[in-house]
Amino acid sequence: MLPIEPDNFKNDGTDLDPEVIDRIIEMAWEDRTPFEAIEMQYGLKENQVRAIMRTHMKRSSFHMWRKRVKGRSAKHQSSRNGDIKRFKSSNQKG
């Protein structure tokens, strides 16, 4: 069971617990955590993660994150090196 029901989720993350928002932001900032891991754990697509980041971060921090993530192959499972088979943090469920 996901902590978020995707059908009831607002794109800006206003209906999430602060602890969940903090963890999503932490995972999004991690270079080695792909968006697919966030989707697997929380049921959020990349555009929903982006909306949460935009809403809950300072504008300059959001732009710094977007610049850093844009085009980064490690943030997408499909474009990662085939030798890397894991994307599980010690804080991650499942």
Secondary structure, 3 states (H helix, E strand, C coil): CCCCCHHHCCCCCCCCCHHHHHHHHHHHHCCCCCHHHHHHHHCCCHHHHHHHHHHHCCHHHHHHHHHHHCCCHHHCHHHCCCCCCCCCCCCCCC
